[in-house]
């Protein structure tokens, strides 16, 4: 299994880059480990495979054979095992105890970079969530950059960060509740007036075909004063999920309105005894039009720019482009 979110496709033991086929997987992350979900899975930034990040050795990486896999750019995945297969969960996945990668026995390429075939004899029986076969153009949507037109009030340079909330309308559960997540970009350091800054490394928050009603994207930019941005992301994630649950089955605009209000309340400034966060402006919906989506699907880049200017003045650039 490998991450197919970059312009290059990593390093495959069979030679060259990986070649995507079959299902598009949507793997859980930032969740606690349970008896049927194993933590410590990571994306390797060198070869792009999904690997188990143990306390000891880090496996064998096709692209970096001396050092092993590198999970420093990965979010923490938590992968289900020992549960029934389903229309949206594929069984058969295994951990290779030779190279530490996640692999599918009998797949088109089951060669291990350590030689021979992968060895799944000590693996849990993993069942991995997916969104089905890829249909249409797979689009990458991400927060690309920002421009500071005017810093937020106060001393010193700004340290802004951006949150993007995703409400996935295509994958509602039986109760009609859509899954949600919130992705953090930044914080950036030493941002001054009239400067442009890019968010690196490249990290899409959506990697699937996209239609105007596929999902709701909400976004906010905050100045990092004395708060942990990851804690802020977590608070926003809880608020957005609660709003999505409370509005299950409601019209789209009501879901948007309630989720924006919940997101704003979760990350709003606390003035005393210290300033915790400062929203540069109210959270906003990020919505690509049918024309934007068609442009991205054709191979061009669609760009949306949102301006936040209640405290300070920033423009944030969001891009969409096909794989």
Backbone bond lengths (Angstrom), bond angles and torsions (degrees), N, CA, C in turn:
res aa  C-N    CA-C-N  psi(-1)  N-CA   C-N-CA  omega(-1)  CA-C   N-CA-C  phi
1 X - - - 1.459 - - 1.522 108.80 -
2 X 1.333 116.75 136.48 1.460 119.77 -179.10 1.522 110.05 -141.56
3 X 1.345 114.24 161.56 1.456 121.18 179.12 1.519 109.39 -87.57
4 X 1.337 115.24 125.56 1.465 120.76 -175.18 1.529 110.03 -109.78
5 X 1.340 116.64 44.29 1.453 119.99 -174.71 1.506 115.49 -108.44
6 X 1.333 117.88 7.78 1.454 120.54 -177.91 1.528 110.39 -120.10
7 X 1.319 115.36 169.10 1.464 119.49 179.32 1.523 111.14 -70.05
8 X 1.342 117.78 -25.07 1.453 121.93 171.93 1.525 108.74 -103.25
9 X 1.324 117.12 167.36 1.469 119.66 -172.43 1.522 112.76 -124.09
10 X 1.322 117.42 32.07 1.453 120.64 172.42 1.513 113.90 74.22
11 X 1.329 116.06 -153.22 1.464 122.16 -177.13 1.517 109.03 -131.33
12 X 1.318 116.26 120.97 1.462 122.92 -177.77 1.525 109.97 -102.16
13 X 1.349 118.37 138.88 1.465 119.72 177.21 1.522 113.30 -58.00
14 X 1.337 116.56 -23.71 1.455 119.66 179.10 1.512 113.78 -80.47
15 X 1.332 116.49 -2.26 1.456 120.99 -179.33 1.514 112.19 107.85
16 X 1.307 116.96 139.98 1.459 121.56 179.66 1.519 112.18 70.74
17 X 1.335 114.82 -155.12 1.454 119.77 178.34 1.509 112.15 -89.95
18 X 1.328 115.78 170.64 1.463 120.66 176.37 1.526 110.16 -69.50
19 X 1.330 115.47 156.02 1.460 122.08 178.81 1.524 108.88 -123.76
20 X 1.337 116.89 112.49 1.465 120.79 -175.83 1.518 111.37 -72.84
21 X 1.337 115.53 139.01 1.460 120.77 173.20 1.523 108.41 -154.37
22 X 1.323 116.01 158.39 1.462 120.25 173.88 1.510 113.40 82.25
23 X 1.335 115.28 -136.76 1.452 122.04 -170.70 1.529 112.15 -79.72
24 X 1.325 114.69 156.74 1.463 121.98 172.81 1.528 106.85 -103.42
25 X 1.325 117.17 119.41 1.459 121.49 -173.37 1.522 111.60 -95.60
26 X 1.327 115.10 143.34 1.465 122.70 176.60 1.523 106.20 -124.39
27 X 1.322 116.87 96.04 1.461 121.66 -168.09 1.525 112.15 -94.09
28 X 1.336 117.39 138.69 1.470 120.91 179.23 1.526 111.40 -64.88
29 X 1.322 116.27 148.42 1.460 121.15 177.17 1.525 109.32 -153.87
30 X 1.329 115.47 165.27 1.468 122.05 179.49 1.530 111.53 55.46
31 X 1.338 116.31 38.56 1.459 121.83 177.92 1.526 109.03 -124.93
32 X 1.336 118.32 157.64 1.463 119.63 177.87 1.528 111.74 -71.55
33 X 1.321 115.55 150.47 1.461 120.95 175.15 1.524 109.14 -71.55
34 X 1.339 116.67 144.83 1.453 122.46 177.51 1.523 109.15 -133.28
35 X 1.316 115.77 -178.22 1.463 120.26 178.89 1.519 112.00 -66.00
36 X 1.319 117.32 -19.63 1.475 121.02 179.79 1.525 112.27 -123.39
37 X 1.320 116.80 24.13 1.474 120.88 177.11 1.518 108.87 -150.67
38 X 1.324 117.54 118.77 1.461 122.47 -174.93 1.521 110.88 -97.66
39 X 1.329 116.27 128.19 1.460 122.12 177.16 1.525 110.01 -84.74
40 X 1.340 114.54 -177.35 1.463 124.04 173.79 1.518 113.87 75.32
41 X 1.306 117.27 22.37 1.457 120.31 171.08 1.525 108.93 -90.95
42 X 1.314 116.41 140.93 1.460 122.33 -175.47 1.529 111.50 -138.84
43 X 1.327 114.00 158.00 1.460 122.58 169.55 1.527 107.97 -89.51
44 X 1.323 117.72 130.89 1.461 121.92 178.23 1.523 109.70 -86.88
45 X 1.319 116.26 120.33 1.464 119.92 -176.89 1.526 112.12 -74.15
46 X 1.328 118.09 -8.77 1.467 120.88 179.37 1.528 112.08 -91.52
47 X 1.350 116.82 -50.70 1.468 119.64 -177.21 1.519 113.21 -108.84
48 X 1.363 117.81 -9.73 1.460 125.95 175.74 1.528 114.75 79.14
49 X 1.349 119.36 4.79 1.460 118.76 -179.15 1.527 110.59 -82.68
50 X 1.336 115.66 162.34 1.457 122.98 171.08 1.530 107.24 -85.10
51 X 1.354 116.91 125.06 1.458 119.57 -177.45 1.523 110.31 -136.45
52 X 1.339 115.52 160.77 1.459 121.93 178.23 1.515 109.01 -90.44
53 X 1.335 116.63 124.07 1.455 122.98 -174.46 1.526 108.90 -95.42
54 X 1.329 116.78 88.83 1.470 121.52 -175.54 1.524 110.92 -79.49
55 X 1.347 115.79 171.84 1.462 120.83 175.52 1.526 111.77 -69.61
56 X 1.294 116.27 -25.25 1.457 120.35 -177.21 1.518 112.15 -100.68
57 X 1.333 117.41 -121.40 1.462 120.78 -179.32 1.530 111.13 -62.26
58 X 1.326 115.86 154.90 1.465 120.70 -178.78 1.517 112.43 -107.28
59 X 1.336 115.79 27.63 1.451 118.97 176.43 1.516 112.87 80.12
60 X 1.320 114.22 -165.36 1.462 120.95 -176.71 1.515 108.63 -124.16
61 X 1.329 116.69 118.69 1.468 122.93 -175.61 1.517 110.45 -103.17
62 X 1.304 116.82 129.93 1.456 121.36 179.86 1.523 111.58 -61.82
63 X 1.344 116.95 -33.56 1.466 120.55 -176.31 1.521 112.87 -90.60
64 X 1.323 117.81 -16.63 1.464 121.03 -177.19 1.525 108.32 -144.24
65 X 1.315 115.79 73.89 1.456 121.14 -169.64 1.519 113.36 -70.29
66 X 1.326 118.28 -22.24 1.458 120.28 -179.51 1.528 111.88 -79.45
67 X 1.324 117.34 -38.22 1.460 120.65 -173.93 1.522 114.08 -99.87
68 X 1.310 118.39 -20.20 1.461 120.45 -176.48 1.513 112.01 87.50
69 X 1.322 116.35 -171.98 1.463 121.61 -176.96 1.529 111.34 -66.18
70 X 1.324 114.89 152.54 1.466 122.41 -179.61 1.527 108.51 -125.43
71 X 1.335 116.51 107.09 1.460 120.67 -178.94 1.515 113.89 -99.40
72 X 1.325 118.15 19.08 1.465 121.06 -173.27 1.519 113.63 -67.66
73 X 1.344 118.24 -20.37 1.464 120.53 -179.25 1.524 112.41 -102.12
74 X 1.331 117.36 9.19 1.464 121.01 -171.75 1.520 112.63 -98.23
75 X 1.328 115.19 149.72 1.453 119.91 164.99 1.531 107.76 -80.31
76 X 1.347 118.96 158.82 1.475 121.03 -175.60 1.527 112.03 -84.23
77 X 1.316 116.69 107.50 1.459 121.56 -179.06 1.527 110.74 -84.48
78 X 1.328 115.55 147.47 1.462 123.15 178.24 1.528 106.60 -130.11
79 X 1.329 116.88 109.93 1.466 120.74 -166.44 1.527 112.20 -106.49
80 X 1.345 116.63 130.44 1.465 120.93 -177.35 1.526 112.85 -73.06
81 X 1.331 114.46 147.58 1.465 120.75 178.04 1.525 109.15 -150.16
82 X 1.327 115.67 158.41 1.454 120.32 177.28 1.516 113.93 65.59
83 X 1.327 116.82 22.97 1.461 121.73 177.59 1.537 107.90 -115.85
84 X 1.327 117.87 160.64 1.462 118.91 -178.46 1.527 112.20 -66.29
85 X 1.314 115.67 146.00 1.466 120.02 170.37 1.522 108.59 -66.90
86 X 1.305 116.35 158.81 1.462 121.32 -177.82 1.522 108.79 -151.35
87 X 1.342 117.18 174.63 1.469 118.62 176.80 1.524 113.14 -60.21
88 X 1.344 117.25 -20.42 1.465 120.02 178.82 1.529 111.90 -119.65
89 X 1.341 117.19 20.25 1.459 121.42 178.12 1.515 110.24 -142.08
90 X 1.328 118.76 115.42 1.461 122.27 -176.36 1.528 110.75 -95.13
91 X 1.315 116.50 124.22 1.459 122.44 176.35 1.526 110.01 -84.41
92 X 1.326 115.78 170.53 1.458 120.73 174.56 1.514 114.84 104.25
93 X 1.316 118.86 -10.82 1.461 121.21 -177.83 1.528 110.49 -75.14
94 X 1.332 116.60 145.43 1.456 121.88 -176.54 1.536 111.56 -140.38
95 X 1.340 114.12 156.51 1.463 123.51 172.50 1.526 108.24 -90.33
96 X 1.328 116.69 131.20 1.466 120.45 177.06 1.527 109.27 -91.23
97 X 1.323 117.10 119.98 1.460 120.06 -177.19 1.528 112.41 -76.78
98 X 1.330 117.08 -5.06 1.464 119.96 177.55 1.532 111.30 -89.52
99 X 1.329 117.18 -45.90 1.465 120.26 -176.52 1.524 113.42 -114.06
100 X 1.351 117.60 -9.11 1.471 125.68 177.55 1.524 113.59 76.00
101 X 1.330 118.39 9.93 1.466 121.06 -178.89 1.520 110.96 -86.34
102 X 1.332 115.78 157.38 1.455 122.30 170.44 1.527 107.49 -83.87
103 X 1.336 116.81 129.96 1.459 118.80 -178.04 1.525 110.02 -140.83
104 X 1.325 115.61 163.84 1.457 122.19 179.35 1.524 108.22 -114.21
105 X 1.340 119.53 110.66 1.469 121.20 -177.90 1.532 111.52 -57.70
106 X 1.296 115.03 136.04 1.460 119.35 177.46 1.503 113.32 80.46
107 X 1.328 117.50 8.01 1.457 119.95 178.71 1.515 110.85 -69.73
108 X 1.327 114.64 176.64 1.461 119.59 -177.83 1.526 111.20 -60.65
109 X 1.334 116.34 -30.67 1.459 120.33 177.60 1.520 108.48 -135.28
110 X 1.321 117.74 104.40 1.464 121.03 -178.71 1.513 111.12 -114.02
111 X 1.345 117.18 19.88 1.451 120.37 179.20 1.505 111.69 -76.33
112 X 1.337 116.30 140.42 1.455 122.45 179.38 1.526 108.97 -95.89
113 X 1.337 118.61 139.47 1.471 119.42 179.39 1.527 113.20 -64.07
114 X 1.340 117.07 -14.53 1.460 119.83 176.29 1.530 111.49 -87.28
115 X 1.330 116.63 1.21 1.450 120.95 179.54 1.509 112.10 105.38
116 X 1.315 116.56 145.48 1.442 121.24 -179.44 1.521 111.69 70.19
117 X 1.319 115.26 -155.72 1.457 121.02 -179.56 1.521 110.46 -95.39
118 X 1.328 115.73 160.09 1.461 120.62 173.67 1.534 110.17 -60.39
119 X 1.327 116.12 153.21 1.463 122.15 179.48 1.529 108.32 -120.06
120 X 1.332 116.21 107.25 1.457 121.21 -179.27 1.518 113.37 -102.97
121 X 1.326 117.35 22.56 1.470 120.36 -172.80 1.522 113.75 -68.75
122 X 1.330 118.65 -19.63 1.469 120.66 -179.90 1.527 112.24 -112.15
123 X 1.314 115.98 20.78 1.457 121.04 -173.91 1.527 113.21 -94.66
124 X 1.337 115.53 149.49 1.450 120.38 162.78 1.530 108.76 -65.67
125 X 1.334 117.82 155.84 1.475 120.36 172.94 1.539 109.46 -84.10
126 X 1.311 116.56 93.61 1.460 120.75 -174.63 1.532 111.69 -77.14
127 X 1.327 115.33 144.61 1.463 123.49 176.26 1.525 106.15 -128.15
128 X 1.323 116.91 109.13 1.459 120.93 -167.47 1.531 112.05 -104.13
129 X 1.330 116.97 129.76 1.478 121.45 -179.11 1.525 111.37 -67.78
130 X 1.326 114.52 143.79 1.466 119.35 179.80 1.519 109.43 -144.97
131 X 1.313 115.12 168.45 1.468 121.79 179.79 1.520 111.73 -109.87
132 X 1.343 116.61 14.56 1.456 119.80 178.60 1.518 111.72 93.95
133 X 1.310 114.93 -176.42 1.457 120.67 177.29 1.524 109.92 -65.48
134 X 1.299 115.04 145.38 1.460 119.32 177.34 1.523 110.15 -68.11
135 X 1.316 116.33 126.01 1.463 121.01 176.52 1.507 108.19 -123.74
136 X 1.317 116.29 136.61 1.449 118.82 -176.83 1.515 110.17 74.02
137 X 1.304 115.63 -173.70 1.456 120.85 -178.17 1.521 110.12 -79.08
138 X 1.318 115.88 129.18 1.455 120.14 174.15 1.522 108.62 -76.00
139 X 1.326 116.45 120.49 1.456 120.86 -178.85 1.521 110.05 -102.82
140 X 1.303 114.92 141.79 1.454 122.17 168.97 1.521 107.08 -101.48
141 X 1.321 116.48 128.10 1.461 121.54 177.37 1.522 106.97 -122.74
142 X 1.328 117.20 129.33 1.453 119.19 -174.70 1.527 111.50 -151.14
143 X 1.339 114.93 162.33 1.462 122.02 172.29 1.516 107.32 -87.07
144 X 1.317 115.76 117.00 1.460 120.61 -169.92 1.527 113.20 -93.43
145 X 1.340 116.77 -49.01 1.456 119.26 -170.87 1.518 110.06 -165.10
146 X 1.320 115.37 175.33 1.458 120.39 173.52 1.525 109.49 -144.06
147 X 1.329 114.43 160.85 1.457 121.29 172.89 1.520 108.09 -126.00
148 X 1.323 114.69 131.61 1.462 120.85 176.27 1.529 108.11 -93.00
149 X 1.324 116.31 110.05 1.466 120.58 175.06 1.525 110.36 -83.70
150 X 1.334 115.56 -34.11 1.460 121.38 178.86 1.521 108.57 -157.72
151 X 1.345 116.78 129.64 1.459 120.57 -178.42 1.529 111.72 -66.26
152 X 1.323 114.70 159.52 1.462 119.50 174.61 1.522 109.02 -70.09
153 X 1.340 118.62 154.93 1.467 120.66 -179.11 1.521 111.50 -61.13
154 X 1.325 116.07 145.34 1.456 121.09 178.39 1.509 111.23 129.16
155 X 1.329 116.06 -178.57 1.459 121.80 -177.18 1.522 110.42 -94.38
156 X 1.322 115.58 150.37 1.450 120.94 175.63 1.514 113.32 81.82
157 X 1.329 115.03 171.33 1.457 121.16 179.86 1.527 110.60 -74.93
158 X 1.326 115.45 157.22 1.459 121.04 179.03 1.528 110.93 -78.18
159 X 1.330 114.63 156.01 1.476 122.78 174.16 1.523 107.75 -131.54
160 X 1.330 117.63 69.46 1.467 119.96 -172.79 1.518 112.89 -75.94
161 X 1.333 115.10 154.36 1.456 120.84 169.89 1.519 108.62 -140.19
162 X 1.323 115.92 155.93 1.460 123.20 -175.39 1.522 109.29 -119.55
163 X 1.320 115.67 137.92 1.460 122.68 172.76 1.523 109.34 -111.59
164 X 1.312 116.57 138.85 1.463 121.80 172.90 1.524 107.84 -126.15
165 X 1.326 116.42 121.54 1.462 121.85 177.27 1.526 109.16 -100.15
166 X 1.321 115.98 136.89 1.463 122.18 178.61 1.522 108.35 -117.84
167 X 1.324 116.57 126.25 1.466 122.90 172.45 1.527 105.68 -113.94
168 X 1.316 116.37 108.34 1.467 122.35 -170.82 1.527 110.10 -86.43
169 X 1.313 116.70 99.10 1.464 121.23 -175.11 1.524 113.17 -75.57
170 X 1.313 118.00 -13.98 1.471 121.19 -178.54 1.526 112.96 -84.83
171 X 1.323 117.42 -14.32 1.468 119.50 -171.91 1.523 111.37 -121.98
172 X 1.310 116.80 40.63 1.457 120.72 178.41 1.529 110.32 -64.02
173 X 1.329 115.77 147.65 1.455 119.43 176.27 1.529 110.28 -81.93
174 X 1.327 116.81 -174.66 1.462 119.89 -175.48 1.517 112.61 -63.68
175 X 1.322 116.82 -23.59 1.469 120.54 177.48 1.525 112.31 -86.77
176 X 1.327 116.35 1.49 1.459 120.21 179.19 1.510 114.58 84.41
177 X 1.349 117.84 10.40 1.463 121.47 -177.94 1.530 109.59 -90.29
178 X 1.326 118.33 124.39 1.466 120.24 179.43 1.523 111.48 -82.17
179 X 1.329 118.02 145.79 1.473 119.90 172.81 1.523 110.08 -70.83
180 X 1.309 115.83 152.74 1.460 121.03 -179.75 1.523 109.63 -136.44
181 X 1.310 115.67 160.63 1.456 121.71 169.22 1.522 108.41 -155.84
182 X 1.312 116.47 161.62 1.460 122.35 176.95 1.524 107.92 -127.93
183 X 1.327 116.43 128.84 1.459 122.54 -177.12 1.530 108.63 -108.88
184 X 1.322 115.75 137.39 1.464 123.25 -178.60 1.522 110.32 -102.74
185 X 1.323 116.60 132.19 1.464 123.28 172.72 1.527 107.93 -119.31
186 X 1.331 116.98 122.54 1.445 121.51 -178.24 1.522 110.56 98.85
187 X 1.373 117.11 -162.62 1.462 126.06 8.35 1.531 112.94 -77.40
188 X 1.319 113.90 151.20 1.454 121.40 171.55 1.521 108.92 -85.81
189 X 1.319 116.72 158.08 1.459 121.18 -178.74 1.527 110.46 -116.27
190 X 1.327 115.02 145.05 1.461 121.88 170.53 1.530 112.47 57.71
191 X 1.330 115.87 54.69 1.464 121.18 178.69 1.524 109.00 -96.53
192 X 1.319 116.73 123.84 1.461 122.76 -177.77 1.521 110.92 -117.52
193 X 1.325 115.82 170.75 1.463 122.43 179.46 1.528 111.51 -53.24
194 X 1.331 115.43 138.55 1.462 124.31 173.58 1.526 113.19 65.84
195 X 1.333 116.79 26.49 1.457 120.19 177.28 1.533 110.58 -108.52
196 X 1.336 115.21 147.70 1.468 122.74 172.04 1.527 108.88 -106.29
197 X 1.317 116.38 137.88 1.463 121.14 178.49 1.519 109.35 -135.43
198 X 1.345 116.47 141.08 1.459 122.36 178.47 1.526 110.34 -104.60
199 X 1.332 115.00 149.01 1.461 121.07 176.20 1.526 108.74 -93.17
200 X 1.326 116.17 115.42 1.453 122.73 -179.88 1.529 109.11 -127.72
201 X 1.362 117.36 147.07 1.458 127.37 1.41 1.530 111.92 -76.19
202 X 1.319 114.85 165.80 1.459 121.81 176.98 1.523 109.84 -55.89
203 X 1.340 116.72 128.54 1.464 120.24 -177.05 1.526 109.39 -147.55
204 X 1.316 118.52 99.06 1.471 120.34 178.30 1.522 111.47 -70.62
205 X 1.323 116.32 147.53 1.458 119.63 171.60 1.520 111.73 -101.45
206 X 1.345 117.56 -4.00 1.462 121.98 175.62 1.519 107.39 -144.78
207 X 1.349 117.30 126.76 1.475 121.80 177.71 1.512 107.41 -136.44
208 X 1.319 116.35 79.85 1.460 122.93 -178.94 1.512 107.52 -166.32
209 X 1.325 116.79 168.12 1.466 117.55 166.78 1.523 109.69 -57.37
210 X 1.308 116.34 148.68 1.457 120.88 -175.83 1.523 110.07 -131.74
211 X 1.315 116.16 135.36 1.464 123.51 171.03 1.524 106.58 -125.84
212 X 1.340 118.06 160.31 1.469 119.15 -177.63 1.520 114.32 -54.91
213 X 1.345 117.16 -28.53 1.465 119.52 -178.65 1.523 113.18 -103.98
214 X 1.334 117.09 12.20 1.470 119.55 -179.62 1.514 112.29 -69.17
215 X 1.324 116.25 -37.15 1.461 119.59 -172.08 1.512 110.13 -157.22
216 X 1.303 114.53 163.27 1.462 122.70 170.73 1.526 106.95 -112.06
217 X 1.330 116.49 127.88 1.455 122.24 176.04 1.533 108.43 -112.57
218 X 1.318 116.31 128.07 1.461 122.40 177.12 1.521 107.99 -123.11
219 X 1.329 116.77 146.92 1.459 118.40 -175.68 1.522 111.71 -145.57
220 X 1.321 114.80 153.28 1.463 121.58 178.60 1.514 108.50 -149.05
221 X 1.333 116.29 151.68 1.455 121.94 173.53 1.522 108.03 -121.59
222 X 1.323 115.53 135.59 1.455 122.20 -177.45 1.517 110.27 -129.89
223 X 1.312 115.83 152.36 1.456 122.11 171.02 1.515 108.82 -90.43
224 X 1.320 116.57 130.26 1.457 122.85 -178.03 1.528 108.63 -84.71
225 X 1.337 116.02 99.12 1.461 120.00 178.81 1.534 110.35 -93.31
226 X 1.310 117.54 -75.99 1.468 119.04 -177.25 1.520 111.38 -135.16
227 X 1.323 116.88 31.76 1.449 120.99 -176.11 1.520 110.70 -117.36
228 X 1.300 116.51 157.20 1.454 122.28 171.49 1.526 107.85 -83.26
229 X 1.336 119.09 112.96 1.470 119.93 -178.08 1.523 113.35 -57.10
230 X 1.328 117.71 -33.52 1.467 119.70 179.14 1.520 110.74 -66.73
231 X 1.339 117.18 -36.79 1.456 119.84 175.24 1.529 110.10 -64.31
232 X 1.314 117.26 -40.77 1.464 120.98 177.15 1.526 110.49 -60.83
233 X 1.333 116.42 -42.62 1.470 120.46 177.36 1.522 110.49 -59.77
234 X 1.326 116.23 -43.11 1.457 120.49 -179.39 1.529 111.41 -63.84
235 X 1.336 117.30 -42.16 1.462 120.76 177.85 1.524 111.02 -62.66
236 X 1.330 116.05 -43.11 1.467 119.94 178.28 1.521 110.91 -63.71
237 X 1.348 117.01 -39.68 1.469 120.77 -179.41 1.524 110.97 -61.87
238 X 1.326 116.87 -43.78 1.456 119.61 178.43 1.513 112.96 -63.80
239 X 1.334 116.02 -39.79 1.465 120.48 -178.79 1.523 111.46 -68.41
240 X 1.327 117.05 -41.31 1.464 120.56 -178.77 1.527 110.42 -68.15
241 X 1.346 117.02 -40.52 1.462 118.98 178.24 1.518 111.09 -64.30
242 X 1.325 117.25 -39.47 1.464 120.83 178.46 1.527 110.55 -63.75
243 X 1.320 117.04 -41.27 1.465 120.20 178.80 1.517 111.24 -66.56
244 X 1.339 117.32 -40.64 1.466 120.69 179.22 1.524 110.72 -65.05
245 X 1.322 116.67 -36.19 1.462 120.58 178.05 1.524 111.14 -68.39
246 X 1.331 115.59 -43.17 1.471 120.14 -177.92 1.523 112.40 -68.26
247 X 1.326 117.68 -24.85 1.470 120.64 -177.54 1.524 112.50 -107.65
248 X 1.331 117.73 17.89 1.468 120.83 179.53 1.525 110.17 -54.52
249 X 1.314 116.45 128.10 1.456 121.39 179.93 1.515 114.57 85.71
250 X 1.331 117.89 -5.09 1.466 121.13 -179.47 1.527 110.18 -79.55
251 X 1.334 117.56 162.65 1.468 119.93 174.32 1.523 111.08 -59.10
252 X 1.321 115.80 153.84 1.461 121.69 -175.09 1.524 112.43 -54.66
253 X 1.340 117.06 -45.05 1.450 119.17 -175.05 1.523 112.10 -64.45
254 X 1.330 117.29 -32.99 1.462 118.85 177.66 1.526 110.50 -68.12
255 X 1.344 116.23 -39.55 1.466 119.34 177.09 1.523 109.86 -60.01
256 X 1.336 116.51 -44.61 1.465 121.01 179.56 1.524 110.62 -60.04
257 X 1.332 116.17 -49.59 1.468 120.61 -176.74 1.519 111.77 -60.85
258 X 1.338 116.49 -47.18 1.460 120.14 -178.22 1.528 111.71 -66.91
259 X 1.332 117.41 -38.71 1.465 120.40 -178.82 1.526 111.17 -70.54
260 X 1.345 117.14 -38.01 1.470 119.45 176.22 1.521 111.00 -62.30
261 X 1.318 116.60 -42.99 1.458 120.53 179.32 1.529 111.07 -63.95
262 X 1.328 116.16 -42.91 1.467 120.12 179.86 1.526 111.28 -65.70
263 X 1.317 116.80 -40.87 1.466 121.00 179.70 1.523 110.35 -64.04
264 X 1.326 116.75 -44.45 1.459 121.06 179.64 1.523 111.18 -61.87
265 X 1.340 116.70 -44.20 1.451 120.10 -179.88 1.512 113.23 -64.68
266 X 1.332 116.56 -33.72 1.467 119.99 -177.26 1.518 112.51 -71.82
267 X 1.332 117.63 -29.45 1.468 120.47 -174.94 1.527 112.28 -115.06
268 X 1.351 117.52 11.45 1.465 121.24 -175.63 1.517 111.66 -63.83
269 X 1.341 117.70 157.10 1.469 121.01 -178.70 1.525 112.47 -63.97
270 X 1.282 114.89 144.21 1.456 121.95 169.74 1.529 106.64 -113.14
271 X 1.325 117.46 116.02 1.452 120.78 -170.66 1.529 113.69 -83.47
272 X 1.324 118.87 -24.40 1.452 119.91 -175.97 1.525 109.13 -140.77
273 X 1.315 118.12 142.73 1.462 125.83 2.62 1.524 114.29 -80.22
274 X 1.328 116.62 -15.09 1.463 119.26 176.96 1.512 108.28 -135.79
275 X 1.331 115.60 158.38 1.457 120.25 174.46 1.521 108.46 -76.27
276 X 1.312 117.18 124.09 1.453 121.48 -179.16 1.522 111.28 -94.53
277 X 1.301 117.36 -49.75 1.462 122.91 179.42 1.513 109.37 -140.49
278 X 1.295 116.35 156.53 1.451 120.01 168.53 1.521 108.65 -135.03
279 X 1.313 116.37 115.07 1.458 120.23 171.87 1.517 108.15 -69.61
280 X 1.321 116.72 128.97 1.464 119.57 175.81 1.523 109.83 -68.20
281 X 1.302 116.07 -33.32 1.459 122.96 175.36 1.508 108.76 -161.15
282 X 1.325 119.21 168.06 1.465 120.56 -179.80 1.524 111.56 -59.47
283 X 1.338 118.59 145.79 1.474 120.21 173.22 1.520 111.09 -55.48
284 X 1.321 115.78 151.89 1.468 120.98 -175.12 1.517 110.11 -137.48
285 X 1.334 115.71 158.23 1.459 120.13 173.89 1.517 109.12 -81.55
286 X 1.324 114.99 138.28 1.455 123.25 175.54 1.525 106.81 -108.16
287 X 1.324 117.51 107.81 1.458 119.77 -172.93 1.527 111.20 -129.58
288 X 1.330 115.30 117.21 1.454 121.21 176.08 1.521 109.08 -83.36
289 X 1.312 116.37 133.05 1.457 122.11 -179.55 1.530 110.26 -78.03
290 X 1.342 118.11 165.59 1.468 119.59 174.34 1.526 112.39 -54.98
291 X 1.338 117.61 -37.51 1.465 120.50 178.50 1.524 111.00 -66.16
292 X 1.348 116.96 -39.73 1.465 120.45 176.85 1.527 110.65 -61.35
293 X 1.336 116.14 -45.47 1.460 120.91 -177.66 1.528 110.54 -64.97
294 X 1.326 116.84 -41.01 1.462 120.52 178.19 1.526 110.90 -63.78
295 X 1.326 116.70 -38.95 1.462 120.70 178.67 1.521 110.36 -63.72
296 X 1.341 116.65 -44.82 1.458 120.31 179.39 1.525 111.21 -65.51
297 X 1.330 117.05 -39.67 1.462 121.15 -179.25 1.529 111.80 -66.79
298 X 1.317 116.77 -26.03 1.470 120.58 -179.43 1.521 112.39 -79.11
299 X 1.330 117.41 -9.57 1.458 121.04 -179.32 1.508 113.90 110.82
300 X 1.340 117.53 -12.15 1.457 120.51 174.00 1.532 109.68 -78.92
301 X 1.306 115.89 174.17 1.459 120.70 178.11 1.516 109.79 -106.11
302 X 1.323 116.31 125.53 1.465 121.34 174.03 1.518 107.95 -93.92
303 X 1.334 116.65 135.00 1.457 121.36 -177.00 1.522 109.52 -128.43
304 X 1.335 116.09 128.21 1.454 122.04 170.95 1.519 108.47 -114.04
305 X 1.319 116.36 136.64 1.458 121.67 179.26 1.523 108.13 -121.03
306 X 1.340 116.49 121.94 1.455 122.02 176.41 1.518 108.63 -111.38
307 X 1.331 115.55 137.84 1.467 120.42 -178.24 1.527 109.51 -110.39
308 X 1.325 115.93 131.62 1.456 123.50 179.65 1.530 107.43 -120.15
309 X 1.324 117.39 121.58 1.463 117.71 -169.91 1.526 113.69 -147.90
310 X 1.322 117.57 35.75 1.460 119.35 176.80 1.527 110.94 -83.90
311 X 1.324 116.73 -44.60 1.469 122.98 172.86 1.518 107.01 -128.01
312 X 1.320 117.15 104.93 1.446 120.58 -167.56 1.518 108.98 82.36
313 X 1.308 116.22 -174.81 1.464 120.42 -175.16 1.526 108.39 -151.59
314 X 1.322 115.61 110.80 1.458 121.54 -178.10 1.519 110.85 -131.78
315 X 1.335 116.29 145.57 1.458 123.13 166.14 1.522 108.17 -110.42
316 X 1.335 116.57 131.92 1.458 121.58 178.43 1.522 108.39 -114.63
317 X 1.333 116.49 133.71 1.467 122.93 -175.52 1.528 109.73 -106.31
318 X 1.328 116.08 127.35 1.461 123.68 179.40 1.516 107.63 -119.76
319 X 1.342 117.38 131.61 1.462 122.30 -174.74 1.516 111.34 -119.40
320 X 1.332 115.23 151.91 1.470 122.55 173.31 1.521 107.88 -135.70
321 X 1.331 115.90 136.78 1.457 120.78 179.13 1.508 108.84 -157.67
322 X 1.323 116.77 148.16 1.459 119.89 179.68 1.503 110.70 -72.37
323 X 1.343 115.62 158.04 1.470 121.80 179.40 1.521 109.43 -65.45
